[in-house]
Amino acid sequence: MINGVTAKVNTDELIMQALREDISSEDVTTNAIMKEAKLGEAQLICKQDGVICGLPIFKRTFELLDETTEVELLAKDGDTVKKGQLVATLRGDMRVLLSGERTALNYLQRMSGIATFTAELMKELKGYKTKLLDTRKTTPNNRIFEKYAVKVGGATNHRYNLSDGILIKDNHIGAAGSITKAVEMAREYAPFVRKVEVEVETLEQLDEAIAAKADIIMLDNMDNATMREAVARVAGRAETECSGNVTKERLREIAEIGVDYVSSGALTYGAPIMDLSLKNMHPVE
């Protein structure tokens, strides 16, 4: 995803927006202490254990400031890294290394944090058929990075955006008048290859979604007993997804009920950053 040509076209502009946010006119501190270009080196070092993610974006940030910047990556996305580990070395104009440092680290720390948190949750689902999904609860303009990090952590992406799939939620049902009507209109409008997913909150709504022949039924904020009854009623006639009040402690209980998917917005909005640092910068001859 991040390494592909299409992704590069999409991500370059987003990275440039982030750089413009941090350098609105100039890096006044760097320009004050460095009047001219001077070759230097620096090291990217882990400050805690985790799953590294976002190294191509880290590298690309410096390249967009100066294409001659050399970033040697000593790990790859998805690798487990340890505190104190050297992950990359950088060589180039020290003004570029100084000005790009924060933006590059912001991407890398955020993406690595998501990948690390996701990998921890995936351990709870080992041995079960249930797949862990993310949601659209992402940071604006950072979805491509955050959903990529979820995949690196071992989970599966839900729909990327509103154009990517049909998900009829409570307000859609309210606007349409009923689950049955909403599903009918979705079938009439969308190409036949699209699956139709419906969110339900009660067993009565579940029965209506089954009768309407929804392809996927999202069980929203149900307790375990209700969810177990819902899965039994579906009886394989649709795929099932659990959403709402999904915690690490509850994941295994949900998987044991037998749902096909469990989605969690916390994968992207609740993950702490992973601590990394650009250190040991020095001039070279």
BAFI-3210 file (N, C-alpha, C; in Angstrom, 3 decimals, decimal comma, padded with zeros to 6 digits):
// residues 285
n [1|2|3|4|5|6|7|8|9|10|11|12|13|14|15|16|17|18|19|20|21|22|23|24|25|26|27|28|29|30|31|32|33|34|35|36|37|38|39|40|41|42|43|44|45|46|47|48|49|50|51|52|53|54|55|56|57|58|59|60|61|62|63|64|65|66|67|68|69|70|71|72|73|74|75|76|77|78|79|80|81|82|83|84|85|86|87|88|89|90|91|92|93|94|95|96|97|98|99|100|101|102|103|104|105|106|107|108|109|110|111|112|113|114|115|116|117|118|119|120|121|122|123|124|125|126|127|128|129|130|131|132|133|134|135|136|137|138|139|140|141|142|143|144|145|146|147|148|149|150|151|152|153|154|155|156|157|158|159|160|161|162|163|164|165|166|167|168|169|170|171|172|173|174|175|176|177|178|179|180|181|182|183|184|185|186|187|188|189|190|191|192|193|194|195|196|197|198|199|200|201|202|203|204|205|206|207|208|209|210|211|212|213|214|215|216|217|218|219|220|221|222|223|224|225|226|227|228|229|230|231|232|233|234|235|236|237|238|239|240|241|242|243|244|245|246|247|248|249|250|251|252|253|254|255|256|257|258|259|260|261|262|263|264|265|266|267|268|269|270|271|272|273|274|275|276|277|278|279|280|281|282|283|284|285]
n.u [000,832|001,763|004,122|003,459|002,955|000,604|-000,019|002,194|001,795|-000,480|000,403|002,636|001,710|000,258|002,292|003,767|001,923|001,978|004,599|004,521|002,841|004,501|006,658|006,081|007,106|009,894|012,496|013,374|015,173|017,065|018,043|019,228|021,438|022,800|024,204|024,754|024,765|025,710|027,251|025,994|025,368|022,998|021,218|018,520|016,824|015,309|013,277|011,747|010,292|008,564|006,384|007,640|006,636|006,009|008,388|009,060|007,672|008,849|011,420|010,766|009,905|012,208|013,399|011,651|012,199|014,830|016,133|018,583|019,151|020,254|018,885|019,346|017,694|017,474|015,748|012,495|009,081|006,805|008,578|009,623|010,976|013,520|014,128|016,620|017,591|019,189|017,668|017,737|019,998|020,967|022,044|023,046|022,343|022,562|020,724|018,401|017,984|017,488|015,222|013,297|012,981|010,949|008,445|008,856|009,310|006,871|005,058|006,221|006,247|003,521|002,395|003,834|003,001|000,282|000,529|001,851|000,005|-002,164|-001,045|-000,812|-003,508|-004,252|-003,153|-004,983|-006,902|-005,861|-006,100|-008,806|-011,600|-012,467|-012,048|-010,140|-011,065|-010,494|-011,839|-013,536|-012,749|-010,494|-007,569|-008,110|-007,004|-004,987|-005,664|-004,779|-002,260|-002,752|-004,536|-002,931|-001,014|-002,543|-002,882|-000,224|000,133|-001,275|-004,043|-007,231|-008,394|-011,408|-013,991|-012,502|-013,361|-016,352|-017,085|-016,437|-017,920|-021,139|-022,760|-025,307|-026,447|-027,856|-028,959|-029,277|-031,249|-033,299|-033,701|-034,545|-036,797|-037,167|-035,381|-035,804|-036,673|-034,399|-032,435|-033,556|-033,433|-030,706|-029,888|-031,108|-029,750|-026,936|-024,130|-024,431|-022,364|-021,628|-021,546|-024,063|-024,187|-025,702|-026,419|-027,490|-029,323|-030,961|-032,625|-034,980|-034,566|-032,506|-033,819|-035,327|-033,315|-032,210|-034,377|-034,505|-032,373|-029,716|-026,206|-024,136|-024,320|-024,140|-023,614|-024,441|-023,130|-024,032|-024,639|-022,893|-024,636|-026,882|-025,646|-024,782|-027,220|-028,027|-026,136|-026,819|-029,420|-028,921|-027,527|-025,632|-026,687|-025,931|-022,970|-021,435|-020,760|-019,224|-019,541|-018,685|-018,047|-015,759|-013,113|-009,728|-009,760|-012,174|-012,133|-011,521|-013,738|-015,722|-014,854|-015,177|-017,906|-018,424|-018,638|-017,997|-016,457|-014,835|-014,975|-013,038|-012,688|-010,743|-008,315|-007,123|-007,689|-007,077|-004,529|-001,365|001,539|004,619|007,781|010,403|013,577|015,573|018,920|022,322|023,338|025,733|028,361|029,994|032,975]
n.v [-001,210|001,389|001,423|001,338|002,719|004,268|004,837|006,386|008,677|009,649|009,908|011,626|014,286|014,604|014,367|016,620|018,601|018,308|019,033|021,689|022,690|022,621|024,133|027,040|029,377|029,494|027,523|028,893|028,567|026,637|027,948|030,111|029,082|027,712|028,828|027,965|025,097|022,013|018,918|016,155|013,583|011,350|009,292|006,982|005,845|003,360|003,809|002,217|-001,097|-002,617|-002,764|-001,821|000,696|002,569|003,366|003,811|006,222|007,911|008,043|009,151|011,708|013,231|013,045|014,506|017,048|017,294|015,680|014,447|013,461|010,786|007,907|005,149|002,292|000,064|-001,812|-003,230|-002,412|-003,824|-005,356|-006,555|-004,506|-003,471|-001,735|000,714|-000,125|000,418|001,789|003,181|005,038|008,351|010,629|013,693|017,127|018,964|020,903|020,064|017,628|018,533|020,181|018,446|016,571|016,485|016,185|013,805|012,001|012,223|010,926|008,330|007,549|007,619|005,772|003,447|003,121|002,473|000,079|-001,507|-001,593|-002,800|-005,306|-006,345|-006,687|-008,557|-010,894|-011,810|-012,968|-015,190|-018,380|-018,299|-017,849|-015,301|-012,105|-009,150|-005,810|-002,431|000,965|003,895|005,839|007,784|009,940|013,038|013,393|011,577|008,984|007,069|006,430|005,503|003,345|001,664|001,082|-000,434|-002,769|-003,601|-004,257|-006,597|-006,835|-006,394|-004,233|-002,399|-000,900|001,607|004,244|006,289|005,730|003,173|001,018|-000,375|000,508|000,398|002,361|003,382|005,991|006,059|004,125|005,381|007,555|006,239|004,870|002,204|-000,878|-002,804|-001,270|000,357|-001,517|-002,499|-000,187|000,212|-002,071|-001,581|000,692|000,318|-001,375|-004,872|-006,350|-005,341|-005,816|-005,645|-004,166|-004,082|-002,271|-003,317|-003,000|-004,367|-007,560|-007,721|-005,948|-007,352|-009,679|-008,509|-007,594|-010,011|-011,109|-009,266|-010,015|-009,090|-008,899|-008,722|-008,416|-006,066|-006,215|-004,118|-002,762|-004,832|-006,953|-009,897|-012,135|-011,435|-011,118|-013,711|-015,033|-013,672|-014,495|-017,174|-016,984|-015,883|-017,956|-018,562|-017,389|-014,880|-012,859|-011,924|-009,112|-007,709|-004,703|-001,844|-001,003|-002,590|-004,067|-004,881|-006,795|-007,997|-009,163|-011,925|-013,224|-012,331|-013,469|-016,160|-016,396|-016,518|-014,675|-013,305|-011,055|-008,450|-005,117|-002,214|001,057|001,994|001,005|002,875|005,420|005,096|004,176|004,433|006,461|005,136|005,353|006,893|008,199|010,746|010,857|011,706|013,527|014,901|016,785|015,819|015,304]
n.w [000,000|000,979|-000,434|-003,096|-006,448|-006,821|-004,158|-003,487|-005,016|-003,720|-001,035|-001,063|-001,396|000,956|002,863|002,149|002,851|005,616|006,126|005,299|007,222|009,451|008,656|007,935|006,831|007,248|008,836|011,489|013,632|012,774|010,482|011,692|013,040|011,127|008,386|005,874|003,648|005,115|005,304|007,116|009,608|011,154|013,568|013,749|016,468|018,498|021,380|022,855|023,044|020,263|017,331|014,335|012,045|009,127|008,033|005,244|004,867|006,727|005,579|003,073|003,751|004,281|001,779|000,188|001,025|000,272|-002,351|-002,427|000,053|002,050|003,332|005,158|005,740|008,379|009,174|008,478|007,722|010,005|011,385|014,582|016,984|019,312|022,416|022,252|019,838|016,711|013,984|011,592|009,526|008,724|006,207|005,010|004,030|006,893|007,581|006,364|007,668|010,253|009,915|008,906|010,848|012,982|011,660|010,213|012,321|013,666|011,928|011,912|014,647|015,283|013,443|014,077|016,689|016,346|014,868|016,757|018,910|017,617|017,006|019,573|020,286|018,398|019,345|021,164|019,614|018,496|017,093|016,734|014,453|014,059|012,619|013,096|012,688|011,515|011,677|010,296|011,996|012,019|012,005|010,458|007,111|007,497|007,098|005,195|006,120|008,728|008,423|006,930|008,871|010,640|009,125|008,950|011,597|011,691|011,541|009,794|007,215|007,382|005,357|003,283|002,775|002,370|-000,192|-000,588|000,291|001,289|004,154|006,201|008,671|011,897|011,512|008,748|008,504|009,879|008,156|005,838|006,670|007,373|008,045|006,076|003,854|003,499|002,778|000,403|-001,229|-001,321|-002,713|-005,180|-006,046|-005,897|-007,502|-008,372|-007,380|-004,960|-001,462|001,077|004,154|007,352|010,267|013,433|016,515|018,170|018,786|017,369|015,263|014,117|013,156|011,147|009,428|008,634|007,248|005,196|003,774|004,191|003,586|005,426|008,911|011,358|014,729|017,059|019,950|021,667|024,485|025,686|025,922|024,378|021,929|021,442|021,092|018,820|016,866|016,758|015,706|013,184|011,955|009,936|007,637|006,997|007,197|010,303|012,384|015,182|016,971|018,910|022,270|022,402|023,872|024,794|026,810|026,399|023,934|023,451|024,535|022,799|020,403|021,002|020,908|018,246|016,116|012,839|012,352|014,224|015,006|015,739|016,671|018,298|017,507|015,845|017,001|019,660|020,143|021,725|020,988|019,635|021,038|019,456|018,367|016,863|016,873|017,863|015,932|013,764|012,158|009,066|007,191]
ca.u [000,000|002,588|005,213|002,963|003,002|-000,596|000,109|003,207|001,137|-001,374|001,074|003,577|001,024|-000,065|003,542|004,098|001,030|002,482|005,828|004,131|002,277|005,589|007,588|005,187|007,946|011,268|012,917|014,181|016,250|018,102|018,647|020,037|022,710|023,465|024,058|024,939|024,663|026,826|026,938|025,962|024,772|022,205|020,751|017,160|016,968|014,100|013,346|010,933|009,994|007,315|006,350|007,972|005,780|006,088|009,756|009,101|007,170|009,948|012,456|010,250|009,803|013,488|013,638|010,847|012,908|016,067|016,196|019,909|019,269|020,397|018,338|019,553|016,787|018,060|014,618|011,385|007,777|006,328|009,596|009,628|012,213|013,794|014,647|018,031|017,969|019,416|016,701|018,110|021,025|020,655|023,199|022,638|022,427|022,045|019,543|017,274|017,754|016,910|013,899|012,366|012,985|009,702|007,388|009,178|009,094|005,434|004,490|006,776|005,811|002,084|002,132|004,397|002,125|-000,915|000,924|002,176|-001,249|-002,925|-000,404|-001,154|-004,889|-004,328|-002,780|-006,188|-007,744|-005,127|-006,818|-010,219|-011,879|-012,864|-011,070|-010,158|-011,183|-010,461|-013,031|-013,205|-012,406|-009,075|-007,200|-008,305|-005,848|-003,979|-006,282|-003,968|-001,149|-003,239|-005,071|-001,763|-000,407|-003,396|-002,537|001,114|-000,043|-001,862|-005,503|-007,799|-009,078|-012,816|-014,054|-011,558|-014,122|-017,776|-017,251|-015,829|-018,815|-022,456|-022,986|-026,527|-026,434|-029,139|-029,517|-029,745|-032,515|-034,270|-033,995|-035,254|-038,070|-037,050|-034,258|-036,233|-036,660|-033,011|-031,741|-034,125|-032,908|-029,284|-029,790|-031,504|-028,802|-025,535|-023,836|-024,760|-021,183|-021,438|-022,259|-024,827|-024,075|-026,707|-026,182|-028,693|-029,113|-031,863|-032,915|-036,069|-033,920|-031,751|-034,747|-035,700|-032,147|-032,116|-035,459|-034,174|-031,236|-028,452|-025,033|-023,391|-025,102|-023,309|-024,266|-023,908|-023,237|-024,792|-023,922|-022,496|-025,782|-027,680|-024,853|-024,804|-028,530|-028,046|-025,361|-027,625|-030,536|-028,385|-027,312|-024,856|-027,348|-025,197|-021,788|-021,729|-019,695|-019,453|-019,008|-019,092|-017,589|-014,767|-011,882|-008,783|-010,190|-013,417|-011,957|-011,583|-015,133|-016,458|-014,435|-015,766|-019,317|-018,428|-018,847|-016,981|-015,594|-014,998|-014,372|-012,670|-012,118|-009,598|-007,070|-006,505|-007,759|-006,687|-003,171|-000,324|002,660|005,825|008,837|011,624|014,279|016,685|019,991|023,740|023,600|027,064|028,873|031,005|033,778]
ca.v [000,000|002,585|001,367|001,328|003,971|005,043|005,327|007,443|009,878|010,145|010,241|012,740|015,551|014,660|014,658|018,019|019,423|018,246|019,829|023,110|023,041|022,794|025,146|027,942|030,269|029,010|026,969|030,028|028,114|026,014|028,965|031,002|028,471|027,131|029,801|027,307|023,641|021,279|017,498|015,582|012,262|011,159|007,920|006,756|004,856|003,007|004,058|001,199|-002,250|-002,509|-003,127|-000,615|000,917|003,920|003,689|004,472|007,588|008,597|008,269|010,028|013,070|013,901|013,106|015,589|018,285|017,277|014,338|013,848|012,902|009,331|007,263|003,705|001,620|-001,163|-002,676|-003,040|-002,327|-005,102|-005,976|-006,266|-003,824|-003,415|-000,494|000,919|-000,634|001,359|001,431|003,819|006,081|009,423|011,404|014,750|018,501|018,967|021,771|019,214|016,658|019,249|020,711|017,357|015,618|016,333|015,648|012,404|011,228|012,193|009,819|007,040|007,226|007,349|004,532|002,340|002,930|001,755|-001,292|-002,201|-001,810|-003,778|-006,621|-006,822|-007,151|-009,749|-012,058|-012,283|-013,677|-016,329|-019,640|-018,082|-017,446|-013,897|-011,149|-007,825|-004,744|-001,040|001,733|005,190|006,786|008,062|011,351|013,612|013,454|010,574|007,662|006,133|006,016|004,776|002,047|000,861|000,638|-001,516|-003,967|-004,026|-004,867|-007,923|-006,815|-006,227|-002,955|-002,290|-000,033|002,723|005,486|006,168|005,222|001,846|-000,055|000,006|000,206|001,074|002,545|003,764|007,195|005,689|003,414|006,417|008,339|005,398|004,455|000,863|-001,670|-003,439|-000,259|000,785|-002,581|-002,499|000,964|-000,042|-003,081|-000,955|001,739|-000,105|-002,512|-006,150|-006,941|-004,762|-006,393|-004,692|-004,400|-003,357|-002,204|-003,545|-002,806|-005,263|-008,815|-007,450|-005,396|-008,457|-010,513|-007,762|-007,589|-011,367|-011,235|-008,399|-010,664|-008,347|-009,773|-008,646|-007,768|-005,536|-006,287|-002,901|-002,568|-005,907|-007,714|-011,214|-013,035|-011,029|-011,401|-015,172|-015,331|-013,114|-015,382|-018,390|-016,679|-015,691|-019,345|-018,644|-016,760|-013,638|-012,714|-011,100|-008,234|-007,079|-003,347|-001,108|-001,511|-003,642|-003,844|-005,996|-007,799|-008,630|-009,704|-013,385|-013,595|-012,065|-014,478|-017,452|-016,382|-017,002|-013,672|-013,354|-009,880|-007,522|-003,851|-001,355|002,355|002,235|000,649|004,083|006,605|004,805|003,642|005,390|006,477|004,392|006,347|006,791|009,463|011,016|011,201|011,676|014,299|015,505|017,066|014,922|015,940]
ca.w [000,000|001,072|-001,387|-004,459|-007,201|-006,500|-002,785|-003,469|-005,526|-002,676|000,215|-001,212|-001,157|002,380|003,573|001,889|003,673|006,985|006,167|005,219|008,521|010,406|008,132|007,209|006,024|007,385|010,119|011,927|014,517|011,957|009,628|012,517|013,447|009,956|007,314|004,586|003,687|005,687|005,332|008,454|009,794|012,371|013,742|014,250|017,532|019,254|022,810|023,504|022,202|019,532|015,919|013,582|010,882|008,579|007,631|003,935|005,011|007,410|004,562|002,033|004,282|004,058|000,334|-000,369|001,340|-000,529|-002,938|-002,246|001,401|002,077|004,528|005,099|006,665|008,921|009,516|007,542|008,373|010,527|012,240|016,009|017,335|020,749|022,981|021,998|018,516|015,620|012,952|010,329|009,545|007,781|005,763|004,090|004,510|008,266|007,648|005,972|008,744|011,385|009,582|008,648|011,964|013,732|010,800|009,929|013,550|013,959|011,144|012,321|016,001|015,250|012,710|014,862|017,843|015,886|014,525|018,005|019,635|016,845|017,184|020,914|020,261|017,553|020,154|021,844|018,646|017,942|017,185|016,434|013,066|014,044|012,110|013,715|011,691|011,946|011,299|009,687|013,063|011,800|012,007|009,129|006,203|007,844|007,025|004,423|006,977|009,905|008,016|006,568|010,125|011,141|008,357|009,377|012,907|011,543|011,435|008,462|007,013|006,998|004,176|003,376|002,882|002,085|-001,560|-000,638|000,697|001,805|005,568|006,606|010,113|012,485|010,904|007,404|008,701|010,216|006,952|004,866|007,240|007,942|007,552|004,828|002,787|003,276|002,036|-000,948|-001,978|-001,546|-003,771|-006,438|-006,449|-005,964|-008,374|-007,733|-006,757|-003,635|-000,324|001,879|005,591|008,125|011,710|014,247|017,944|018,906|018,098|016,437|014,068|013,531|012,383|009,938|008,546|008,064|006,269|004,067|003,124|004,304|003,440|006,684|009,954|012,439|016,041|017,667|021,406|022,311|025,502|025,184|025,826|023,216|020,737|021,247|020,528|017,466|015,994|016,591|014,813|011,829|011,508|008,711|006,490|006,740|008,041|011,474|012,873|016,483|017,050|020,101|023,563|022,160|024,617|024,738|027,780|025,933|022,582|023,406|024,789|021,555|019,423|021,391|020,503|016,874|015,072|011,784|012,443|015,329|014,596|016,866|016,340|019,175|016,814|015,310|017,862|021,036|020,261|022,113|020,050|019,990|021,225|018,663|018,449|015,962|017,803|017,473|014,726|013,765|010,804|008,514|006,149]
c.u [000,865|003,672|004,760|003,014|001,818|-000,489|001,108|002,614|000,258|-000,635|002,022|002,910|000,655|001,170|003,927|003,197|001,516|003,750|005,507|003,534|003,385|006,591|006,775|005,961|009,413|011,428|013,902|015,347|017,400|018,803|019,543|021,401|023,476|023,220|024,167|024,860|025,915|026,422|026,992|025,310|023,975|021,717|019,321|017,210|015,626|014,315|012,419|010,710|008,685|007,429|006,578|007,075|005,904|007,474|009,828|008,614|008,214|011,013|011,998|010,149|011,077|013,789|012,846|011,449|014,187|016,271|017,559|020,117|019,305|019,876|018,495|018,685|017,385|016,999|013,560|010,080|007,283|007,330|009,347|010,985|012,315|014,328|016,159|018,487|018,133|018,559|017,056|019,252|020,701|021,917|022,719|022,884|021,795|020,851|018,281|016,940|017,081|015,474|012,862|012,160|011,615|008,590|007,618|008,919|007,611|004,746|004,935|006,284|004,324|001,794|002,665|003,558|000,876|-000,581|001,205|000,912|-002,105|-002,367|-000,721|-002,579|-005,041|-003,971|-004,002|-007,063|-007,051|-005,913|-008,304|-010,397|-012,146|-011,734|-011,254|-010,119|-010,984|-011,771|-012,585|-012,903|-010,905|-008,825|-007,392|-006,990|-004,740|-004,504|-005,393|-002,812|-001,644|-003,817|-003,948|-001,119|-001,211|-003,056|-001,165|001,044|-000,753|-003,367|-005,926|-008,500|-010,558|-012,845|-013,138|-012,285|-015,575|-018,059|-016,919|-016,771|-020,117|-022,580|-024,167|-026,574|-027,783|-029,764|-029,957|-031,112|-033,624|-034,676|-034,823|-036,629|-038,046|-035,803|-034,609|-036,152|-035,233|-032,247|-032,247|-033,521|-031,423|-029,078|-030,108|-030,429|-027,409|-025,340|-024,043|-023,568|-020,949|-022,219|-022,974|-024,713|-025,071|-026,343|-027,508|-028,334|-029,951|-032,071|-034,072|-035,515|-033,119|-032,651|-035,144|-034,549|-031,953|-033,153|-035,184|-032,974|-029,984|-027,295|-024,226|-024,267|-024,165|-024,110|-023,679|-024,203|-024,125|-023,964|-023,704|-023,688|-026,631|-026,940|-024,851|-026,133|-028,613|-027,313|-026,138|-028,779|-030,072|-028,108|-026,631|-025,490|-026,745|-023,918|-022,133|-020,503|-020,109|-018,803|-019,520|-018,656|-016,634|-013,477|-010,974|-009,255|-011,398|-013,243|-012,133|-013,011|-015,966|-016,132|-015,067|-017,243|-019,453|-018,733|-017,715|-015,966|-015,853|-014,263|-014,143|-012,033|-010,878|-008,279|-006,353|-006,572|-007,249|-005,267|-002,189|000,790|003,770|006,985|010,070|012,284|015,384|017,827|021,354|024,021|024,961|027,518|029,901|031,728|033,501]
c.v [001,259|002,599|001,448|002,693|004,855|005,645|006,473|008,757|010,496|010,638|011,424|014,073|015,696|014,975|016,122|018,949|019,459|019,075|021,328|023,581|023,372|023,863|026,117|028,938|029,827|028,306|027,972|029,592|027,536|027,051|029,913|030,405|027,848|028,038|029,164|025,799|023,021|019,823|016,975|014,216|012,243|009,715|007,908|005,588|004,624|003,303|003,125|000,052|-002,011|-003,027|-001,855|-000,517|002,371|004,316|004,305|005,924|008,454|008,983|009,299|011,469|013,847|014,041|014,228|016,954|018,416|015,857|013,672|013,261|011,377|008,794|005,758|003,050|000,285|-002,125|-002,438|-003,012|-003,717|-005,818|-005,614|-005,677|-003,676|-002,049|-000,412|000,493|000,508|000,917|002,034|004,793|007,085|010,205|012,441|016,117|018,550|019,889|020,975|018,227|017,324|019,696|019,602|016,417|015,407|015,714|014,169|011,529|011,152|011,058|008,478|006,627|006,863|006,008|003,316|002,063|002,151|000,308|-002,116|-002,553|-002,871|-005,180|-007,206|-007,371|-008,431|-011,014|-012,662|-013,132|-014,894|-017,624|-019,530|-017,641|-015,950|-012,992|-009,791|-006,758|-003,377|-000,359|002,987|006,246|007,031|009,562|011,919|013,790|012,463|009,143|006,653|005,586|005,119|003,415|001,116|000,279|-000,491|-002,821|-004,501|-004,716|-006,208|-007,973|-006,532|-004,878|-003,171|-001,388|001,174|004,049|005,239|005,630|003,742|000,702|000,485|-000,440|001,052|001,134|003,108|004,989|006,961|005,003|004,412|007,230|007,548|004,979|003,079|000,185|-002,276|-002,464|000,177|-000,240|-002,629|-001,376|000,791|-001,035|-002,465|-000,006|001,198|-001,244|-003,828|-006,781|-006,415|-005,529|-005,281|-005,091|-003,520|-003,420|-002,415|-003,423|-003,749|-006,547|-008,650|-006,871|-006,475|-009,316|-009,820|-007,744|-008,946|-011,545|-010,410|-008,923|-009,773|-009,335|-009,857|-007,914|-007,374|-005,523|-005,184|-002,838|-003,599|-006,548|-009,130|-012,159|-012,716|-011,343|-012,901|-015,608|-014,834|-014,019|-016,671|-018,150|-016,497|-017,044|-019,438|-017,993|-015,415|-013,685|-011,775|-010,325|-007,634|-005,705|-002,681|-001,780|-002,690|-003,270|-005,061|-007,136|-008,591|-009,373|-011,216|-013,880|-013,429|-013,130|-015,835|-017,541|-016,802|-015,978|-013,758|-012,226|-009,134|-006,241|-002,959|-000,057|002,655|001,851|001,895|005,272|006,356|004,321|004,724|005,375|005,556|005,380|006,004|008,152|009,544|011,586|011,229|012,395|014,978|015,762|016,023|015,662|015,279]
c.w [000,000|000,005|-002,839|-005,109|-006,854|-005,106|-002,716|-003,960|-004,443|-001,447|000,089|-000,894|000,319|003,215|003,381|002,701|005,119|007,134|006,117|006,547|009,521|009,969|007,290|006,349|006,058|008,730|010,699|012,806|013,703|011,092|010,417|012,837|012,281|008,751|005,933|004,765|004,278|005,836|006,765|008,459|011,090|012,402|014,275|015,223|018,235|020,731|023,585|022,523|021,447|018,117|015,112|012,347|010,437|008,127|006,230|003,989|005,715|006,388|003,527|002,491|004,026|002,571|-000,320|-000,064|000,523|-001,044|-002,797|-000,851|001,333|003,404|004,348|006,175|007,086|009,442|008,459|008,321|008,765|011,400|013,702|016,374|018,852|021,168|022,774|020,615|017,520|014,435|011,591|010,565|008,451|007,461|004,749|004,686|005,905|008,430|007,305|007,088|009,939|011,103|009,383|009,815|012,588|012,887|010,529|011,152|013,906|013,206|011,709|013,703|016,027|014,588|013,465|016,094|017,483|015,582|015,778|018,780|018,941|017,044|018,556|020,952|019,446|018,327|020,831|020,917|018,039|018,177|016,905|014,985|012,953|013,573|012,775|012,628|012,324|011,528|010,556|010,747|013,041|011,870|010,607|008,372|006,541|007,711|006,297|005,256|008,114|009,537|007,542|007,824|010,761|010,433|008,756|010,734|012,862|011,422|009,994|008,363|006,709|005,759|004,383|003,544|002,463|000,681|-001,665|-000,261|001,261|003,254|006,042|008,128|010,591|011,828|009,457|007,494|009,023|008,996|005,949|005,361|007,863|007,390|006,197|003,662|002,465|002,457|000,597|-001,796|-002,273|-002,681|-005,140|-006,967|-006,739|-006,956|-007,635|-007,023|-005,344|-002,577|000,435|003,345|006,316|009,607|012,442|015,722|018,794|018,104|017,110|015,137|013,343|012,648|011,088|008,935|007,882|006,966|005,016|003,275|003,081|004,220|004,734|007,686|011,093|013,733|016,901|019,162|022,092|023,413|024,979|024,996|024,602|021,918|020,415|020,618|019,075|016,480|015,734|015,616|013,365|011,181|010,149|007,498|006,126|007,571|009,181|011,913|014,199|016,486|018,322|021,382|023,400|022,882|024,476|025,634|027,283|024,603|022,514|023,654|023,510|020,514|019,723|021,020|019,040|015,803|014,056|011,919|013,753|014,953|015,807|016,370|017,152|018,525|016,315|016,259|019,277|021,230|020,719|021,079|020,551|019,996|020,395|018,654|017,388|016,798|017,101|016,161|014,828|012,336|010,372|007,392|004,805]
res [m|i|n|g|v|t|a|k|v|n|t|d|e|l|i|m|q|a|l|r|e|d|i|s|s|e|d|v|t|t|n|a|i|m|k|e|a|k|l|g|e|a|q|l|i|c|k|q|d|g|v|i|c|g|l|p|i|f|k|r|t|f|e|l|l|d|e|t|t|e|v|e|l|l|a|k|d|g|d|t|v|k|k|g|q|l|v|a|t|l|r|g|d|m|r|v|l|l|s|g|e|r|t|a|l|n|y|l|q|r|m|s|g|i|a|t|f|t|a|e|l|m|k|e|l|k|g|y|k|t|k|l|l|d|t|r|k|t|t|p|n|n|r|i|f|e|k|y|a|v|k|v|g|g|a|t|n|h|r|y|n|l|s|d|g|i|l|i|k|d|n|h|i|g|a|a|g|s|i|t|k|a|v|e|m|a|r|e|y|a|p|f|v|r|k|v|e|v|e|v|e|t|l|e|q|l|d|e|a|i|a|a|k|a|d|i|i|m|l|d|n|m|d|n|a|t|m|r|e|a|v|a|r|v|a|g|r|a|e|t|e|c|s|g|n|v|t|k|e|r|l|r|e|i|a|e|i|g|v|d|y|v|s|s|g|a|l|t|y|g|a|p|i|m|d|l|s|l|k|n|m|h|p|v|e]
***
